[in-house]
Amino acid sequence: MQSSEMLREQSDRDLERRVANYLATRHVPGLRHLEVEADNGVVTLRGRVRSFYEKQLCQAFCRRVAGVVLYVDAVDVSHARTVALAS
């Protein structure tokens, strides 16, 4: 691997770490378990959140991290369903 490729790979891993840390420090527990992938400044988040609001927060929070050039949304919303039991 050439040194420029190694630097880019290292930069991508650093960006992934910084995005993951930023998400983890927000007061939204559902964002702490998302998969973060970076490729030359393009950040992709994957995983599940519980609401469309949390999905919007993913986008807003990612764009606040320095180095994110483009955000790719691969986050799914899975609503928690409650079942009312007849008494």
C-alpha positions in Angstrom: 0.0 0.0 0.0 1.4 3.4 -0.9 1.8 6.1 1.7 -1.0 8.3 0.2 -3.4 5.3 0.4 -2.3 4.6 4.0 -2.9 8.2 4.9 -6.3 8.2 3.4 -7.2 4.9 5.1 -6.0 6.4 8.4 -8.0 9.6 7.8 -11.1 7.5 7.1 -10.7 5.5 10.3 -10.2 8.8 12.2 -13.3 10.3 10.7 -15.3 7.1 11.6 -14.1 7.3 15.2 -14.9 11.0 15.5 -18.4 10.6 14.1 -19.1 7.6 16.3 -17.8 9.5 19.4 -20.0 12.5 18.5 -23.1 10.3 18.2 -22.2 8.5 21.5 -22.0 11.8 23.4 -25.4 13.1 22.4 -28.2 12.3 24.8 -29.9 9.9 22.4 -29.1 6.3 23.3 -30.4 4.9 20.0 -27.6 6.6 18.1 -24.8 4.9 20.0 -25.1 1.6 18.2 -25.0 2.7 14.6 -22.3 1.5 12.2 -20.2 4.3 10.8 -18.2 4.0 7.6 -16.1 6.7 6.0 -14.6 6.7 2.5 -12.7 9.9 1.5 -15.0 12.1 3.5 -18.3 10.3 2.6 -19.8 9.0 5.8 -22.4 6.3 5.7 -24.5 5.4 8.8 -26.2 2.0 9.0 -28.4 0.5 11.6 -31.8 1.0 13.2 -33.3 3.9 15.2 -36.7 4.1 16.9 -38.1 7.2 15.2 -37.9 9.5 12.2 -36.7 12.2 14.6 -33.7 10.1 15.6 -33.0 9.5 11.9 -33.0 13.3 11.3 -30.7 13.7 14.3 -28.2 11.3 12.6 -28.1 13.5 9.6 -27.8 16.7 11.6 -25.1 15.3 13.9 -23.0 13.8 11.1 -22.8 17.1 9.3 -21.5 18.8 12.4 -18.3 16.7 12.4 -15.4 18.3 10.7 -14.3 16.3 7.6 -17.7 15.0 6.6 -18.1 16.0 3.0 -21.2 14.0 2.3 -23.7 12.0 4.5 -25.2 8.8 3.1 -28.3 7.7 5.0 -28.7 4.0 5.3 -30.5 4.1 8.7 -33.8 2.3 9.1 -36.6 3.3 11.4 -38.2 0.4 13.4 -41.1 1.6 15.4 -41.5 -0.1 18.8 -44.9 -1.6 18.8 -46.9 -1.9 21.9 -49.6 -4.5 22.3 -52.6 -3.6 24.4 -53.8 -6.7 26.3 -57.5 -7.1 26.9 -58.3 -7.3 30.6 
